[in-house]
Amino acid sequence: MRLILLSGGSGKRLWPLSNDARSKQFLKVLNNANGEHESMVQRVWKQLESVNLADRAVIATSSTQVDMIQNQLGSIVKIVVEPERRDTFPAIALAAAYLYSMENMELDEVVAVLPVDSFAENAFFHRVKELEGVIETSGADLALLGVKPTYPSEKYGYIMPNLAQIQGNIMAVTRFCEKPTESKAVELITQGGLWNCGVFAFKLEYMISHLRSNRMPTDYSELKERYSELTKISFDYEVVEKANNIVALSYEGSWKDLGTWNTLTEEMQSQIIGKGLLSEDSMNTHLINELEIPVIVLGIADAVIAASPDGILLSDKNASPRLKDLVKEFTQRPMYEERRWGWYRVLDHIKYDDGKEILTKRIGLARGENLSYQTHKLRSEIWTIIKGEGEFVLDDKLRKIKAGDVLIIPIGAKHGIKATTDLEFIEVQMGCELVEEDIVRICMTWEEVEIRI
């Protein structure tokens, strides 16, 4: 069996820590067995490793999340990059084409699909493995994993079984119900309804046949070229609700969606992350602070306070699910990102009346990593090294650098940097249009740079 992990999200529900580049699955607010902070995707990856599924997985995601995934999981993780965001059906179709044409997966092999942010105990992932046998023995088009509800939730969709066709933990599926009212959820549970956790499996042939019937290529490179022609729709609406033969495997155990601040804080072991203090009467309140300045919370109960370079949130926990509607109009650039080589934080951004801009970043480069050898057409830069040592190349001339050095990079100059120790520098960009797209990459690896010089 192979896995397709879906990594998406717009970063609105957990603002200001999350943004378009750092969705909820990348926030390091959970604790691992050693008490160290880890993200949802790191937690899930370890759980997949524990059931020997990690090396069978490919992650489908957008270009904005590739560096974050590699930063947290390593560069050897297989990633299928969507040319543009087009919902879950196109993403799964592209990943299926990758498995078929690039990995030479057989059509009768089983593919399981699940989100990268499933918060569950290890038994949940053992259950995922069982979907392979369910598909092979049942002859169903699709096999879903359904969670036995512990309360009448309005947040989840429900899988409705045919109670006359249940064999052990496997049941025939008759219909689906999207996010019901609480009273309706009570009724659905009495009818044997299961929470739909977004996990399902099918034989690869099922997805490849779907592409062929819609006259779309099954070759990965060709499908990527025609990606915009795929219908922008969820897999549930395009495939699941049209399938003739669906079964569900029930799971009775711990599982939840940590999609809002009130649900996420329920799983945080510490009430404070970062600089700050909570008064004793700030009961059931969580403070998450990524800024270098302290935050003091006095006499505020049942709240979440989150501060990052992107903004500051003060919210009643029960009101926090409404956050997405309030911040959907925000269009500012991400102020903090993790990349394959390290991280950066925006310190300041100024636009003057004459059109000139100044953008200041603090950049961290991990030992042995490098920025690409590149040029900019619209800006000059000044780098001030504040920590560590490394190598710097300007127009094919290499020099050693250390803390205290100031590097001036004119518009159009070729430049790159490599860290020989963990390295940090302040970058000041000056120009008329300061955008990430103003980069012409000449070399990606330092080995390529050394060959040039």
Secondary structure per residue as TSV (DSSP state, phi and psi in degrees):
chain	resnum	aa	ss	phi	psi
A	1	M	-	360.0	140.5
A	2	R	E	-112.0	157.2
A	3	L	E	-116.8	140.3
A	4	I	E	-113.7	115.7
A	5	L	E	-97.5	130.2
A	6	L	E	-98.2	120.0
A	7	S	E	-120.1	104.2
A	8	G	-	-137.5	-148.5
A	9	G	-	105.2	142.0
A	10	S	-	-95.6	-7.5
A	11	G	S	76.8	23.4
A	12	K	-	-93.9	-36.0
A	13	R	T	-71.3	-24.3
A	14	L	T	-116.4	29.9
A	15	W	T	-61.2	145.0
A	16	P	T	-96.3	2.9
A	17	L	T	-73.2	-33.1
A	18	S	-	-98.1	151.2
A	19	N	-	-150.8	-170.5
A	20	D	S	-61.7	-27.9
A	21	A	S	-94.0	-22.6
A	22	R	S	-127.5	80.7
A	23	S	-	-74.0	177.1
A	24	K	G	-56.1	-32.1
A	25	Q	G	-68.1	-12.2
A	26	F	G	-103.0	-1.4
A	27	L	-	-76.8	123.8
A	28	K	-	-90.0	78.4
A	29	V	-	-123.6	-5.6
A	30	L	E	-92.1	165.1
A	31	N	E	-113.2	137.4
A	32	N	-	-89.5	-172.8
A	33	A	T	-63.5	-23.6
A	34	N	T	-92.9	4.8
A	35	G	S	81.3	6.9
A	36	E	-	-88.1	150.1
A	37	H	E	-73.7	137.6
A	38	E	E	-142.1	163.1
A	39	S	-	-94.2	170.6
A	40	M	H	-62.3	-42.1
A	41	V	H	-68.2	-35.0
A	42	Q	H	-66.8	-39.1
A	43	R	H	-64.6	-46.6
A	44	V	H	-63.2	-40.7
A	45	W	H	-62.7	-41.2
A	46	K	H	-63.8	-37.9
A	47	Q	H	-68.0	-37.1
A	48	L	H	-66.5	-37.2
A	49	E	H	-63.3	-36.5
A	50	S	H	-67.4	-22.3
A	51	V	T	-111.0	17.5
A	52	N	T	59.5	40.1
A	53	L	-	-114.1	-14.5
A	54	A	G	-60.8	-40.9
A	55	D	G	-75.3	-2.5
A	56	R	G	-104.6	8.3
A	57	A	E	-106.3	149.3
A	58	V	E	-130.0	139.3
A	59	I	E	-102.5	125.1
A	60	A	E	-97.4	124.0
A	61	T	E	-155.6	177.7
A	62	S	E	-93.7	165.0
A	63	S	G	-61.7	-28.1
A	64	T	G	-71.0	-15.7
A	65	Q	G	-106.8	-2.4
A	66	V	H	-61.7	-49.0
A	67	D	H	-62.5	-39.0
A	68	M	H	-63.6	-43.2
A	69	I	H	-62.0	-46.3
A	70	Q	H	-66.8	-34.3
A	71	N	H	-64.6	-39.2
A	72	Q	H	-92.8	-27.9
A	73	L	H	-112.3	-15.7
A	74	G	-	106.0	160.3
A	75	S	T	-79.8	-10.4
A	76	I	T	-86.1	-6.6
A	77	V	S	-65.0	133.1
A	78	K	-	-78.6	129.0
A	79	I	E	-129.4	133.0
A	80	V	E	-105.4	118.4
A	81	V	E	-100.5	121.4
A	82	E	E	-71.2	134.2
A	83	P	S	-62.1	-27.3
A	84	E	S	-157.9	159.7
A	85	R	-	-77.9	122.5
A	86	R	-	-139.9	32.8
A	87	D	-	75.2	-177.3
A	88	T	H	-78.0	-30.4
A	89	F	H	-63.3	-52.3
A	90	P	H	-59.7	-37.7
A	91	A	H	-63.7	-43.8
A	92	I	H	-69.0	-38.3
A	93	A	H	-61.7	-43.3
A	94	L	H	-65.4	-41.8
A	95	A	H	-65.9	-36.9
A	96	A	H	-64.9	-41.1
A	97	A	H	-63.9	-36.0
A	98	Y	H	-63.3	-47.4
A	99	L	H	-62.2	-36.6
A	100	Y	H	-74.3	-50.5
A	101	S	H	-95.5	-24.6
A	102	M	T	-100.8	-35.1
A	103	E	S	-100.0	-4.0
A	104	N	-	55.9	39.9
A	105	M	-	-71.5	138.4
A	106	E	-	-72.4	147.4
A	107	L	T	-64.6	-26.5
A	108	D	T	-90.4	3.8
A	109	E	S	-80.1	156.4
A	110	V	E	-96.2	139.1
A	111	V	E	-116.8	130.0
A	112	A	E	-109.0	143.5
A	113	V	E	-121.4	132.7
A	114	L	E	-153.3	154.9
A	115	P	E	-69.8	154.3
A	116	V	T	-78.6	-4.9
A	117	D	T	-117.7	27.4
A	118	S	-	-66.2	120.4
A	119	F	E	-101.3	103.9
A	120	A	E	-155.2	169.1
A	121	E	-	-79.7	169.6
A	122	N	H	-59.8	-29.4
A	123	A	H	-59.9	-29.3
A	124	F	H	-60.8	-41.1
A	125	F	H	-77.8	-27.1
A	126	H	H	-63.7	-37.2
A	127	R	H	-65.1	-38.6
A	128	V	H	-57.4	-41.8
A	129	K	H	-60.7	-32.0
A	130	E	H	-70.0	-16.9
A	131	L	H	-61.0	-28.9
A	132	E	H	-60.5	-48.6
A	133	G	H	-66.4	-34.0
A	134	V	H	-63.1	-44.7
A	135	I	H	-62.5	-44.3
A	136	E	H	-70.4	-35.1
A	137	T	H	-88.8	-29.9
A	138	S	H	-85.5	-26.2
A	139	G	-	72.7	13.7
A	140	A	-	-73.9	156.0
A	141	D	S	-69.8	-41.9
A	142	L	E	-136.1	143.7
A	143	A	E	-122.9	123.2
A	144	L	E	-104.5	153.0
A	145	L	E	-102.5	120.6
A	146	G	E	-116.1	137.1
A	147	V	E	-94.6	130.9
A	148	K	-	-68.2	121.7
A	149	P	-	-64.1	144.4
A	150	T	S	-105.1	-10.3
A	151	Y	S	-162.6	162.8
A	152	P	-	-77.4	84.5
A	153	S	-	-79.4	140.1
A	154	E	S	-94.4	-5.3
A	155	K	S	-86.9	-22.1
A	156	Y	S	-110.6	152.8
A	157	G	-	-79.2	162.0
A	158	Y	E	-121.8	139.8
A	159	I	E	-97.6	122.8
A	160	M	E	-103.9	122.0
A	161	P	E	-92.3	163.4
A	162	N	E	-89.7	107.0
A	163	L	E	-63.9	-17.9
A	164	A	E	-83.9	-9.8
A	165	Q	E	-125.1	66.7
A	166	I	E	-121.9	126.5
A	167	Q	E	-124.2	101.7
A	168	G	T	65.5	-119.6
A	169	N	T	-95.1	3.8
A	170	I	E	-108.3	134.6
A	171	M	E	-140.2	148.1
A	172	A	E	-73.3	142.6
A	173	V	E	-101.7	131.1
A	174	T	E	-101.2	-36.8
A	175	R	E	-164.1	176.0
A	176	F	E	-126.8	151.7
A	177	C	E	-131.2	121.7
A	178	E	-	-83.2	131.9
A	179	K	S	18.7	82.3
A	180	P	-	-81.1	173.2
A	181	T	-	-70.6	166.6
A	182	E	H	-62.8	-41.8
A	183	S	H	-65.3	-37.8
A	184	K	H	-68.1	-37.4
A	185	A	H	-62.4	-38.4
A	186	V	H	-59.1	-44.2
A	187	E	H	-63.2	-42.8
A	188	L	H	-63.7	-38.5
A	189	I	H	-66.3	-39.0
A	190	T	H	-65.2	-23.4
A	191	Q	T	-91.1	9.2
A	192	G	T	88.3	14.4
A	193	G	-	-62.8	145.6
A	194	L	E	-117.8	147.6
A	195	W	E	-66.9	135.4
A	196	N	E	-87.5	109.6
A	197	C	E	-96.7	9.3
A	198	G	E	76.2	22.9
A	199	V	E	-114.6	128.4
A	200	F	E	-154.7	167.4
A	201	A	E	-141.7	155.2
A	202	F	E	-158.5	162.3
A	203	K	E	-76.6	144.2
A	204	L	H	-53.9	-35.2
A	205	E	H	-57.1	-32.5
A	206	Y	H	-63.0	-42.2
A	207	M	H	-77.9	-39.2
A	208	I	H	-64.6	-39.7
A	209	S	H	-63.8	-36.4
A	210	H	H	-62.6	-42.5
A	211	L	H	-64.0	-44.8
A	212	R	H	-63.8	-40.0
A	213	S	H	-67.0	-22.6
A	214	N	T	-99.5	13.1
A	215	R	T	57.5	40.5
A	216	M	-	-110.2	148.1
A	217	P	-	-67.5	149.3
A	218	T	-	-101.8	-4.9
A	219	D	S	-79.5	132.5
A	220	Y	H	-58.2	-48.7
A	221	S	H	-64.5	-40.9
A	222	E	H	-67.7	-40.3
A	223	L	H	-66.7	-36.0
A	224	K	H	-63.0	-37.8
A	225	E	H	-66.2	-32.3
A	226	R	T	-105.7	22.0
A	227	Y	G	-58.1	-36.1
A	228	S	G	-66.0	-15.7
A	229	E	G	-81.4	-16.4
A	230	L	S	-70.8	139.2
A	231	T	-	-61.6	131.3
A	232	K	-	-80.6	92.5
A	233	I	-	-156.2	157.1
A	234	S	-	-74.7	155.9
A	235	F	H	-63.4	-34.5
A	236	D	H	-58.8	-48.4
A	237	Y	H	-74.5	-37.0
A	238	E	H	-80.3	-34.2
A	239	V	T	-120.8	-56.8
A	240	V	G	-59.0	-49.4
A	241	E	G	-72.7	-8.4
A	242	K	G	-102.8	-6.6
A	243	A	-	-71.2	146.9
A	244	N	S	-89.3	-30.6
A	245	N	-	-132.3	100.0
A	246	I	E	-123.1	136.2
A	247	V	E	-123.1	163.2
A	248	A	E	-131.8	141.4
A	249	L	E	-104.5	122.7
A	250	S	E	-84.2	147.8
A	251	Y	E	-129.3	123.7
A	252	E	-	-110.8	96.7
A	253	G	S	-178.4	-173.0
A	254	S	-	-74.8	126.7
A	255	W	E	-160.6	140.0
A	256	K	E	-159.1	159.2
A	257	D	-	-98.6	116.1
A	258	L	-	-93.1	58.5
A	259	G	-	-93.0	-9.0
A	260	T	S	-132.8	165.2
A	261	W	H	-62.2	-36.8
A	262	N	H	-67.4	-36.4
A	263	T	H	-78.0	-36.0
A	264	L	H	-66.1	-43.6
A	265	T	H	-66.1	-21.9
A	266	E	T	-62.6	-25.8
A	267	E	T	-104.5	4.0
A	268	M	-	-85.8	130.0
A	269	Q	S	-81.0	-19.5
A	270	S	-	-118.3	141.6
A	271	Q	S	-79.7	-16.2
A	272	I	E	-128.8	127.2
A	273	I	E	-124.9	122.3
A	274	G	S	96.7	-170.6
A	275	K	S	-76.9	125.8
A	276	G	E	160.7	173.0
A	277	L	E	-139.5	145.6
A	278	L	E	-115.8	132.7
A	279	S	-	-71.6	158.8
A	280	E	T	-62.0	-28.2
A	281	D	T	-89.4	8.2
A	282	S	-	-88.4	68.9
A	283	M	T	-73.4	141.1
A	284	N	T	53.6	36.8
A	285	T	-	-114.7	139.8
A	286	H	E	-118.6	138.9
A	287	L	E	-119.8	122.5
A	288	I	E	-123.3	111.7
A	289	N	E	-125.8	113.9
A	290	E	-	-97.8	1.2
A	291	L	S	-86.5	164.1
A	292	E	S	-86.6	-4.3
A	293	I	S	-100.3	145.8
A	294	P	-	-74.5	150.9
A	295	V	E	-121.0	126.8
A	296	I	E	-109.4	129.6
A	297	V	E	-115.9	122.9
A	298	L	-	-125.7	113.8
A	299	G	S	67.2	28.7
A	300	I	-	-113.7	117.2
A	301	A	-	-104.2	156.3
A	302	D	S	54.5	44.9
A	303	A	E	-132.1	162.1
A	304	V	E	-123.1	130.1
A	305	I	E	-119.3	118.6
A	306	A	E	-127.5	130.3
A	307	A	E	-131.5	131.8
A	308	S	E	-148.9	173.8
A	309	P	T	-59.2	-18.7
A	310	D	T	-82.1	-19.4
A	311	G	E	158.2	-174.0
A	312	I	E	-131.6	132.9
A	313	L	E	-118.9	132.6
A	314	L	E	-127.3	112.5
A	315	S	E	-141.8	140.8
A	316	D	E	-62.1	138.2
A	317	K	G	-61.6	-40.5
A	318	N	G	-67.8	-24.3
A	319	A	G	-86.1	-14.1
A	320	S	G	-59.7	-28.2
A	321	P	G	-62.4	-17.2
A	322	R	G	-82.8	-2.6
A	323	L	H	-58.9	-40.1
A	324	K	H	-56.2	-39.7
A	325	D	H	-67.9	-31.3
A	326	L	H	-77.2	-36.0
A	327	V	H	-97.9	2.1
A	328	K	T	-65.0	-19.1
A	329	E	T	-85.1	-11.4
A	330	F	-	-69.4	130.3
A	331	T	-	-125.3	15.4
A	332	Q	-	-67.3	156.1
A	333	R	-	-64.3	151.1
A	334	P	-	-59.3	132.6
A	335	M	S	-93.4	-10.2
A	336	Y	E	-145.9	133.8
A	337	E	E	-142.8	146.1
A	338	E	E	-100.0	134.6
A	339	R	E	-120.0	172.6
A	340	R	T	-60.5	-28.3
A	341	W	T	-96.6	-9.7
A	342	G	E	156.8	-121.1
A	343	W	E	-159.2	164.8
A	344	Y	E	-145.6	152.7
A	345	R	E	-131.6	126.8
A	346	V	E	-75.2	124.8
A	347	L	E	-94.7	-33.6
A	348	D	E	-163.8	147.5
A	349	H	E	-145.3	120.0
A	350	I	E	-125.3	135.2
A	351	K	E	-117.2	126.5
A	352	Y	-	-95.7	164.3
A	353	D	T	-61.9	-29.3
A	354	D	T	-82.2	5.1
A	355	G	S	96.3	-10.6
A	356	K	-	-74.6	146.2
A	357	E	E	-127.2	150.6
A	358	I	E	-131.7	123.4
A	359	L	E	-121.2	126.4
A	360	T	E	-115.2	127.8
A	361	K	E	-125.7	150.5
A	362	R	E	-105.7	123.9
A	363	I	E	-118.7	132.4
A	364	G	E	-113.1	127.2
A	365	L	E	-117.2	121.8
A	366	A	-	-71.1	151.5
A	367	R	T	-52.9	129.5
A	368	G	T	85.6	-8.6
A	369	E	-	-93.5	164.1
A	370	N	B	-144.8	153.5
A	371	L	-	-84.1	153.5
A	372	S	-	-64.0	152.4
A	373	Y	E	-78.2	118.5
A	374	Q	E	-148.5	171.2
A	375	T	E	-136.5	162.0
A	376	H	-	-128.1	138.4
A	377	K	S	-92.8	-19.3
A	378	L	S	-117.9	0.0
A	379	R	E	-149.4	153.6
A	380	S	E	-105.4	164.6
A	381	E	E	-141.1	151.6
A	382	I	E	-126.9	124.1
A	383	W	E	-109.3	129.3
A	384	T	E	-114.9	113.7
A	385	I	E	-74.2	124.2
A	386	I	E	-114.4	-11.1
A	387	K	E	-158.1	137.1
A	388	G	-	86.9	-172.7
A	389	E	E	-134.9	159.1
A	390	G	E	-174.0	-163.5
A	391	E	E	-124.1	143.0
A	392	F	E	-131.0	134.1
A	393	V	E	-118.8	128.4
A	394	L	E	-128.0	115.4
A	395	D	T	50.0	51.1
A	396	D	T	71.0	13.1
A	397	K	E	-113.7	124.8
A	398	L	E	-100.2	143.2
A	399	R	E	-146.1	153.9
A	400	K	E	-79.4	146.5
A	401	I	E	-133.8	157.7
A	402	K	E	-151.4	174.0
A	403	A	T	-56.4	133.8
A	404	G	T	103.2	-17.7
A	405	D	-	-73.3	143.5
A	406	V	E	-117.8	125.2
A	407	L	E	-115.2	123.5
A	408	I	E	-104.4	125.5
A	409	I	E	-121.9	104.1
A	410	P	-	-69.5	163.7
A	411	I	T	-57.1	131.9
A	412	G	T	86.0	-8.9
A	413	A	-	-74.0	139.7
A	414	K	-	-79.6	133.1
A	415	H	E	-154.1	152.7
A	416	G	E	-162.7	163.5
A	417	I	E	-146.6	143.4
A	418	K	E	-128.8	140.5
A	419	A	E	-94.0	123.2
A	420	T	S	-90.9	-22.0
A	421	T	S	-128.2	171.4
A	422	D	-	-52.8	131.2
A	423	L	E	-133.4	141.4
A	424	E	E	-133.0	144.9
A	425	F	E	-148.6	156.7
A	426	I	E	-96.6	124.8
A	427	E	E	-109.6	126.4
A	428	V	E	-114.2	112.8
A	429	Q	E	-94.9	139.2
A	430	M	E	-134.7	124.7
A	431	G	E	-179.2	-166.9
A	432	C	S	-102.3	-15.0
A	433	E	-	-153.1	95.7
A	434	L	-	-94.4	92.4
A	435	V	-	-129.6	152.3
A	436	E	T	-63.0	-24.1
A	437	E	T	-72.7	-13.6
A	438	D	-	-81.7	60.8
A	439	I	-	-137.7	124.4
A	440	V	E	-108.7	109.1
A	441	R	E	-86.7	129.0
A	442	I	E	-99.7	-45.8
A	443	C	E	-137.7	143.2
A	444	M	S	-96.1	-37.3
A	445	T	S	-101.3	156.2
A	446	W	H	-72.2	-26.6
A	447	E	H	-62.1	-40.5
A	448	E	H	-64.0	-38.0
A	449	V	H	-63.5	-45.2
A	450	E	H	-63.8	-33.6
A	451	I	H	-65.5	-37.3
A	452	R	H	-67.1	-35.1
A	453	I	-	-97.4	360.0
